[in-house]
């Protein structure tokens, strides 16, 4: 089950779900540092949000801090872990062993608690059988999840191949897809897709920077660049 499905089941707003992994990352670091409690102010500051937003997010989980004490780190981390569906192990299948796919396969951040990269997939005979990050690349036909296995598919192919890859993932039983290809996917209503488009994010940042600077600042920047 994807984080969006978990949110829907618990009536947790999507915006809150998007911030929960950040809170969990901070809590795990705090626990590693040996702390057992954390104030809402400290957790909010380290998560980059306001205290009011943090408290509202956590109240949606039914988690409330103790005045003068804060939150119990282990308990709160457990609540967030459960809400995100991380109490079970999720298998990850990365499709496309080009530069991006190889970078994702060797990125240590995916191998956090709750996730395991189980398949590295490519259909190029020259790539199948090679080893990336200590794991052998297999053909798409090798993607045969167990009936009750939760699988998240990661598309790291060029845009023209993305829809075909999505179709094959869905045919294999995958119902959650993370798409790095700059393409809009058409999927059944029971399939969850999240897109990561770097070009779009850069354009959004450019828009915000331009509007934050205003006309005067924009003219100054042009003069500096002239």
Phi and psi in degrees as GROMACS dihedral restraints (atoms count N, CA, C in turn):
[ dihedral_restraints ]
;  ai    aj    ak    al  type     phi  dphi    fc
    3     4     5     6     1   -78.7    20    10
    4     5     6     7     1   168.7    20    10
    6     7     8     9     1   -64.2    20    10
    7     8     9    10     1   -33.9    20    10
    9    10    11    12     1   -64.1    20    10
   10    11    12    13     1   -39.9    20    10
   12    13    14    15     1   -67.6    20    10
   13    14    15    16     1   -39.8    20    10
   15    16    17    18     1   -61.4    20    10
   16    17    18    19     1   -40.9    20    10
   18    19    20    21     1   -63.8    20    10
   19    20    21    22     1   -43.2    20    10
   21    22    23    24     1   -62.1    20    10
   22    23    24    25     1   -38.8    20    10
   24    25    26    27     1   -67.1    20    10
   25    26    27    28     1   -34.0    20    10
   27    28    29    30     1  -102.9    20    10
   28    29    30    31     1     6.3    20    10
   30    31    32    33     1    58.3    20    10
   31    32    33    34     1    37.2    20    10
   33    34    35    36     1   -93.4    20    10
   34    35    36    37     1   126.7    20    10
   36    37    38    39     1   -58.4    20    10
   37    38    39    40     1   146.3    20    10
   39    40    41    42     1   -57.3    20    10
   40    41    42    43     1   -39.0    20    10
   42    43    44    45     1   -61.3    20    10
   43    44    45    46     1   -37.3    20    10
   45    46    47    48     1   -67.4    20    10
   46    47    48    49     1   -43.7    20    10
   48    49    50    51     1   -57.3    20    10
   49    50    51    52     1   -40.1    20    10
   51    52    53    54     1   -63.9    20    10
   52    53    54    55     1   -25.5    20    10
   54    55    56    57     1   -93.5    20    10
   55    56    57    58     1   -18.2    20    10
   57    58    59    60     1   -58.1    20    10
   58    59    60    61     1   -42.4    20    10
   60    61    62    63     1   -60.5    20    10
   61    62    63    64     1   -31.6    20    10
   63    64    65    66     1   -67.7    20    10
   64    65    66    67     1   -45.3    20    10
   66    67    68    69     1   -59.8    20    10
   67    68    69    70     1   -41.9    20    10
   69    70    71    72     1   -64.8    20    10
   70    71    72    73     1   -40.7    20    10
   72    73    74    75     1   -61.5    20    10
   73    74    75    76     1   -42.6    20    10
   75    76    77    78     1   -64.9    20    10
   76    77    78    79     1   -43.9    20    10
   78    79    80    81     1   -62.5    20    10
   79    80    81    82     1   -39.6    20    10
   81    82    83    84     1   -66.3    20    10
   82    83    84    85     1   -37.4    20    10
   84    85    86    87     1   -67.5    20    10
   85    86    87    88     1   -42.2    20    10
   87    88    89    90     1   -61.7    20    10
   88    89    90    91     1   -41.6    20    10
   90    91    92    93     1   -64.3    20    10
   91    92    93    94     1   -40.6    20    10
   93    94    95    96     1   -62.8    20    10
   94    95    96    97     1   -32.8    20    10
   96    97    98    99     1   -77.3    20    10
   97    98    99   100     1    -3.1    20    10
   99   100   101   102     1    95.0    20    10
  100   101   102   103     1     9.2    20    10
  102   103   104   105     1   -90.8    20    10
  103   104   105   106     1   142.1    20    10
  105   106   107   108     1  -106.9    20    10
  106   107   108   109     1   -17.0    20    10
  108   109   110   111     1  -133.3    20    10
  109   110   111   112     1   159.3    20    10
  111   112   113   114     1  -149.7    20    10
  112   113   114   115     1   138.2    20    10
  114   115   116   117     1   -77.9    20    10
  115   116   117   118     1   156.7    20    10
  117   118   119   120     1   -63.3    20    10
  118   119   120   121     1   -34.5    20    10
  120   121   122   123     1   -64.9    20    10
  121   122   123   124     1   -43.5    20    10
  123   124   125   126     1   -67.7    20    10
  124   125   126   127     1   -43.9    20    10
  126   127   128   129     1   -64.1    20    10
  127   128   129   130     1   -40.1    20    10
  129   130   131   132     1   -65.5    20    10
  130   131   132   133     1   -45.5    20    10
  132   133   134   135     1   -61.8    20    10
  133   134   135   136     1   -45.3    20    10
  135   136   137   138     1   -72.5    20    10
  136   137   138   139     1   -17.9    20    10
  138   139   140   141     1   -95.4    20    10
  139   140   141   142     1    -9.2    20    10
  141   142   143   144     1    78.4    20    10
  142   143   144   145     1    28.7    20    10
  144   145   146   147     1  -130.1    20    10
  145   146   147   148     1   171.4    20    10
  147   148   149   150     1   -80.2    20    10
  148   149   150   151     1   157.2    20    10
  150   151   152   153     1   -62.5    20    10
  151   152   153   154     1   -37.4    20    10
  153   154   155   156     1   -64.1    20    10
  154   155   156   157     1   -42.5    20    10
  156   157   158   159     1   -66.5    20    10
  157   158   159   160     1   -40.4    20    10
  159   160   161   162     1   -59.7    20    10
  160   161   162   163     1   -49.4    20    10
  162   163   164   165     1   -62.7    20    10
  163   164   165   166     1   -37.7    20    10
  165   166   167   168     1   -66.0    20    10
  166   167   168   169     1   -42.0    20    10
  168   169   170   171     1   -61.8    20    10
  169   170   171   172     1   -46.6    20    10
  171   172   173   174     1   -72.6    20    10
  172   173   174   175     1   -28.2    20    10
  174   175   176   177     1   -67.0    20    10
  175   176   177   178     1   -27.3    20    10
  177   178   179   180     1   -65.9    20    10
  178   179   180   181     1   -22.3    20    10
  180   181   182   183     1   -89.5    20    10
  181   182   183   184     1    -7.8    20    10
  183   184   185   186     1    83.2    20    10
  184   185   186   187     1    18.8    20    10
  186   187   188   189     1  -104.4    20    10
  187   188   189   190     1   123.6    20    10
  189   190   191   192     1  -129.1    20    10
  190   191   192   193     1   133.6    20    10
  192   193   194   195     1   -76.6    20    10
  193   194   195   196     1   167.3    20    10
  195   196   197   198     1  -101.0    20    10
  196   197   198   199     1   126.6    20    10
  198   199   200   201     1   -56.5    20    10
  199   200   201   202     1   129.6    20    10
  201   202   203   204     1    84.7    20    10
  202   203   204   205     1    -9.6    20    10
  204   205   206   207     1  -119.4    20    10
  205   206   207   208     1   -44.7    20    10
  207   208   209   210     1   100.3    20    10
  208   209   210   211     1  -146.0    20    10
  210   211   212   213     1  -107.5    20    10
  211   212   213   214     1   142.5    20    10
  213   214   215   216     1   -73.8    20    10
  214   215   216   217     1   121.6    20    10
  216   217   218   219     1   -60.9    20    10
  217   218   219   220     1   -48.9    20    10
  219   220   221   222     1   -64.7    20    10
  220   221   222   223     1   -42.1    20    10
  222   223   224   225     1   -65.8    20    10
  223   224   225   226     1   -46.1    20    10
  225   226   227   228     1   -65.1    20    10
  226   227   228   229     1   -41.8    20    10
  228   229   230   231     1   -60.8    20    10
  229   230   231   232     1   -36.6    20    10
  231   232   233   234     1   -66.2    20    10
  232   233   234   235     1   -40.3    20    10
  234   235   236   237     1   -62.9    20    10
  235   236   237   238     1   -44.2    20    10
  237   238   239   240     1   -68.4    20    10
  238   239   240   241     1   -41.1    20    10
  240   241   242   243     1   -57.9    20    10
  241   242   243   244     1   -43.2    20    10
  243   244   245   246     1   -66.9    20    10
  244   245   246   247     1   -41.4    20    10
  246   247   248   249     1   -64.1    20    10
  247   248   249   250     1   -34.9    20    10
  249   250   251   252     1   -83.8    20    10
  250   251   252   253     1    -2.6    20    10
  252   253   254   255     1    75.5    20    10
  253   254   255   256     1    25.0    20    10
  255   256   257   258     1   -95.9    20    10
  256   257   258   259     1    11.2    20    10
  258   259   260   261     1   -76.3    20    10
  259   260   261   262     1   -13.8    20    10
  261   262   263   264     1  -111.0    20    10
  262   263   264   265     1   166.5    20    10
  264   265   266   267     1   -91.1    20    10
  265   266   267   268     1   133.5    20    10
  267   268   269   270     1  -108.8    20    10
  268   269   270   271     1   131.7    20    10
  270   271   272   273     1   -89.5    20    10
  271   272   273   274     1   139.2    20    10
  273   274   275   276     1  -115.5    20    10
  274   275   276   277     1   132.9    20    10
  276   277   278   279     1  -117.5    20    10
  277   278   279   280     1   114.6    20    10
  279   280   281   282     1   -97.8    20    10
  280   281   282   283     1   122.3    20    10
  282   283   284   285     1  -108.0    20    10
  283   284   285   286     1   123.2    20    10
  285   286   287   288     1   106.5    20    10
  286   287   288   289     1   103.5    20    10
  288   289   290   291     1  -102.8    20    10
  289   290   291   292     1    43.8    20    10
  291   292   293   294     1   -80.2    20    10
  292   293   294   295     1  -160.9    20    10
  294   295   296   297     1   -58.7    20    10
  295   296   297   298     1   -44.3    20    10
  297   298   299   300     1   -67.1    20    10
  298   299   300   301     1   -47.6    20    10
  300   301   302   303     1   -59.1    20    10
  301   302   303   304     1   -42.2    20    10
  303   304   305   306     1   -65.5    20    10
  304   305   306   307     1   -38.3    20    10
  306   307   308   309     1   -64.0    20    10
  307   308   309   310     1   -42.6    20    10
  309   310   311   312     1   -65.7    20    10
  310   311   312   313     1   -38.5    20    10
  312   313   314   315     1   -65.6    20    10
  313   314   315   316     1   -27.9    20    10
  315   316   317   318     1  -104.0    20    10
  316   317   318   319     1     3.9    20    10
  318   319   320   321     1   -79.6    20    10
  319   320   321   322     1   116.7    20    10
  321   322   323   324     1   -64.1    20    10
  322   323   324   325     1   -20.1    20    10
  324   325   326   327     1   -65.7    20    10
  325   326   327   328     1   -24.7    20    10
  327   328   329   330     1   -72.1    20    10
  328   329   330   331     1   -33.0    20    10
  330   331   332   333     1   -80.0    20    10
  331   332   333   334     1    33.1    20    10
  333   334   335   336     1   -76.0    20    10
  334   335   336   337     1   169.8    20    10
  336   337   338   339     1   -55.1    20    10
  337   338   339   340     1   127.5    20    10
  339   340   341   342     1   105.8    20    10
  340   341   342   343     1   -10.8    20    10
  342   343   344   345     1  -132.0    20    10
  343   344   345   346     1   143.0    20    10
  345   346   347   348     1  -140.2    20    10
  346   347   348   349     1   124.7    20    10
  348   349   350   351     1   -74.3    20    10
  349   350   351   352     1   108.3    20    10
  351   352   353   354     1  -102.3    20    10
  352   353   354   355     1   -28.4    20    10
  354   355   356   357     1  -133.3    20    10
  355   356   357   358     1   132.0    20    10
  357   358   359   360     1  -112.4    20    10
  358   359   360   361     1   119.8    20    10
  360   361   362   363     1  -120.9    20    10
  361   362   363   364     1   137.6    20    10
  363   364   365   366     1  -158.1    20    10
  364   365   366   367     1   146.5    20    10
  366   367   368   369     1   -97.9    20    10
  367   368   369   370     1    -4.1    20    10
  369   370   371   372     1   -73.9    20    10
  370   371   372   373     1   117.5    20    10
  372   373   374   375     1   -56.4    20    10
  373   374   375   376     1   -26.7    20    10
  375   376   377   378     1   -74.1    20    10
  376   377   378   379     1   -18.5    20    10
  378   379   380   381     1  -101.9    20    10
  379   380   381   382     1   -36.8    20    10
  381   382   383   384     1   -58.6    20    10
  382   383   384   385     1   131.2    20    10
  384   385   386   387     1    97.6    20    10
  385   386   387   388     1   -16.5    20    10
  387   388   389   390     1   -74.7    20    10
  388   389   390   391     1   166.9    20    10
  390   391   392   393     1  -114.9    20    10
  391   392   393   394     1   127.5    20    10
  393   394   395   396     1  -124.8    20    10
  394   395   396   397     1   121.7    20    10
  396   397   398   399     1    58.6    20    10
  397   398   399   400     1    32.9    20    10
  399   400   401   402     1    82.2    20    10
  400   401   402   403     1     7.4    20    10
  402   403   404   405     1  -127.0    20    10
  403   404   405   406     1   139.4    20    10
  405   406   407   408     1   -78.8    20    10
  406   407   408   409     1   137.2    20    10
  408   409   410   411     1   -80.0    20    10
  409   410   411   412     1   134.1    20    10
  411   412   413   414     1  -120.4    20    10
  412   413   414   415     1   165.1    20    10
  414   415   416   417     1   -75.3    20    10
  415   416   417   418     1   157.0    20    10
  417   418   419   420     1   -55.5    20    10
  418   419   420   421     1   -32.6    20    10
  420   421   422   423     1   -62.3    20    10
  421   422   423   424     1   -18.2    20    10
  423   424   425   426     1   -78.4    20    10
  424   425   426   427     1    -9.7    20    10
  426   427   428   429     1   -79.0    20    10
  427   428   429   430     1    91.4    20    10
  429   430   431   432     1  -131.2    20    10
  430   431   432   433     1    83.4    20    10
  432   433   434   435     1   -66.7    20    10
  433   434   435   436     1   154.6    20    10
  435   436   437   438     1   -67.2    20    10
  436   437   438   439     1   157.5    20    10
  438   439   440   441     1   -55.6    20    10
  439   440   441   442     1   -41.7    20    10
  441   442   443   444     1  -101.6    20    10
  442   443   444   445     1    16.4    20    10
  444   445   446   447     1   -87.7    20    10
  445   446   447   448     1   129.3    20    10
  447   448   449   450     1   -83.0    20    10
  448   449   450   451     1   121.4    20    10
  450   451   452   453     1  -124.9    20    10
  451   452   453   454     1   135.0    20    10
  453   454   455   456     1  -113.4    20    10
  454   455   456   457     1   122.2    20    10
  456   457   458   459     1   -91.3    20    10
  457   458   459   460     1   137.5    20    10
  459   460   461   462     1  -117.9    20    10
  460   461   462   463     1   118.9    20    10
  462   463   464   465     1   -94.9    20    10
  463   464   465   466     1   115.6    20    10
  465   466   467   468     1  -124.5    20    10
  466   467   468   469     1    34.7    20    10
  468   469   470   471     1  -100.8    20    10
  469   470   471   472     1   169.7    20    10
  471   472   473   474     1   -63.3    20    10
  472   473   474   475     1   157.2    20    10
  474   475   476   477     1   -53.9    20    10
  475   476   477   478     1   -42.4    20    10
  477   478   479   480     1   -61.3    20    10
  478   479   480   481     1   -22.9    20    10
  480   481   482   483     1   -95.2    20    10
  481   482   483   484     1   -10.5    20    10
  483   484   485   486     1   -60.4    20    10
  484   485   486   487     1   -45.2    20    10
  486   487   488   489     1   -64.7    20    10
  487   488   489   490     1   -42.5    20    10
  489   490   491   492     1   -62.5    20    10
  490   491   492   493     1   -40.9    20    10
  492   493   494   495     1   -63.6    20    10
  493   494   495   496     1   -44.1    20    10
  495   496   497   498     1   -59.4    20    10
  496   497   498   499     1   -43.8    20    10
  498   499   500   501     1   -60.3    20    10
  499   500   501   502     1   -41.2    20    10
  501   502   503   504     1   -71.0    20    10
  502   503   504   505     1   -36.7    20    10
  504   505   506   507     1   -61.9    20    10
  505   506   507   508     1   -46.1    20    10
  507   508   509   510     1   -63.7    20    10
  508   509   510   511     1   -40.4    20    10
  510   511   512   513     1   -63.2    20    10
  511   512   513   514     1   -28.0    20    10
  513   514   515   516     1   -83.5    20    10
  514   515   516   517     1    -3.4    20    10
  516   517   518   519     1   103.1    20    10
  517   518   519   520     1     4.2    20    10
  519   520   521   522     1   -77.2    20    10
  520   521   522   523     1   132.1    20    10
  522   523   524   525     1  -120.7    20    10
  523   524   525   526     1     4.7    20    10
  525   526   527   528     1  -135.4    20    10
  526   527   528   529     1   125.0    20    10
  528   529   530   531     1  -131.2    20    10
  529   530   531   532     1   132.6    20    10
  531   532   533   534     1  -106.8    20    10
  532   533   534   535     1   115.7    20    10
  534   535   536   537     1  -107.1    20    10
  535   536   537   538     1   113.9    20    10
  537   538   539   540     1   -93.1    20    10
  538   539   540   541     1    -8.9    20    10
  540   541   542   543     1   -77.6    20    10
  541   542   543   544     1   139.0    20    10
  543   544   545   546     1   -76.2    20    10
  544   545   546   547     1    70.6    20    10
  546   547   548   549     1  -150.0    20    10
  547   548   549   550     1   145.1    20    10
  549   550   551   552     1   -88.3    20    10
  550   551   552   553     1   125.6    20    10
  552   553   554   555     1   -97.3    20    10
  553   554   555   556     1   142.9    20    10
  555   556   557   558     1  -103.0    20    10
  556   557   558   559     1   116.0    20    10
  558   559   560   561     1  -135.2    20    10
  559   560   561   562     1   160.7    20    10
  561   562   563   564     1   -62.5    20    10
  562   563   564   565     1   161.4    20    10
  564   565   566   567     1   -65.2    20    10
  565   566   567   568     1   -21.4    20    10
  567   568   569   570     1   -91.6    20    10
  568   569   570   571     1     7.6    20    10
  570   571   572   573     1  -107.7    20    10
  571   572   573   574     1   129.3    20    10
  573   574   575   576     1   -96.8    20    10
  574   575   576   577     1   131.5    20    10
  576   577   578   579     1  -128.4    20    10
  577   578   579   580     1   132.7    20    10
  579   580   581   582     1  -121.8    20    10
  580   581   582   583     1   132.4    20    10
  582   583   584   585     1  -105.0    20    10
  583   584   585   586     1   139.5    20    10
  585   586   587   588     1  -118.7    20    10
  586   587   588   589     1   102.6    20    10
  588   589   590   591     1  -118.9    20    10
  589   590   591   592     1   104.2    20    10
  591   592   593   594     1   -63.3    20    10
  592   593   594   595     1   -39.6    20    10
  594   595   596   597     1   -61.4    20    10
  595   596   597   598     1   -42.8    20    10
  597   598   599   600     1   -63.3    20    10
  598   599   600   601     1   -43.7    20    10
  600   601   602   603     1   -62.5    20    10
  601   602   603   604     1   -40.2    20    10
  603   604   605   606     1   -63.4    20    10
  604   605   606   607     1   -40.3    20    10
  606   607   608   609     1   -65.4    20    10
  607   608   609   610     1   -39.3    20    10
  609   610   611   612     1   -64.8    20    10
  610   611   612   613     1   -43.1    20    10
  612   613   614   615     1   -63.8    20    10
  613   614   615   616     1   -39.0    20    10
  615   616   617   618     1   -62.8    20    10
  616   617   618   619     1   -42.2    20    10
  618   619   620   621     1   -61.6    20    10
  619   620   621   622     1   -47.0    20    10
  621   622   623   624     1   -66.4    20    10
  622   623   624   625     1   -39.4    20    10
  624   625   626   627     1   -64.0    20    10
  625   626   627   628     1   -42.9    20    10
  627   628   629   630     1   -62.5    20    10
  628   629   630   631     1   -43.8    20    10
  630   631   632   633     1   -74.3    20    10
  631   632   633   634     1   -29.9    20    10
  633   634   635   636     1   -70.9    20    10
  634   635   636   637     1   -33.4    20    10
  636   637   638   639     1   -75.4    20    10
  637   638   639   640     1   -35.4    20    10
  639   640   641   642     1    80.3    20    10
  640   641   642   643     1   171.1    20    10
  642   643   644   645     1   -56.8    20    10
  643   644   645   646     1   -42.3    20    10
  645   646   647   648     1   -64.8    20    10
  646   647   648   649     1   -46.7    20    10
  648   649   650   651     1   -64.9    20    10
  649   650   651   652     1   -34.4    20    10
  651   652   653   654     1   -65.4    20    10
  652   653   654   655     1   -40.3    20    10
  654   655   656   657     1   -66.0    20    10
  655   656   657   658     1   -39.5    20    10
  657   658   659   660     1   -63.2    20    10
  658   659   660   661     1   -39.7    20    10
  660   661   662   663     1   -64.4    20    10
  661   662   663   664     1   -41.8    20    10
  663   664   665   666     1   -62.6    20    10
  664   665   666   667     1   -38.1    20    10
  666   667   668   669     1   -65.7    20    10
  667   668   669   670     1   -39.3    20    10
  669   670   671   672     1   -66.6    20    10
  670   671   672   673     1   -34.2    20    10
  672   673   674   675     1   -83.2    20    10
  673   674   675   676     1   -11.9    20    10
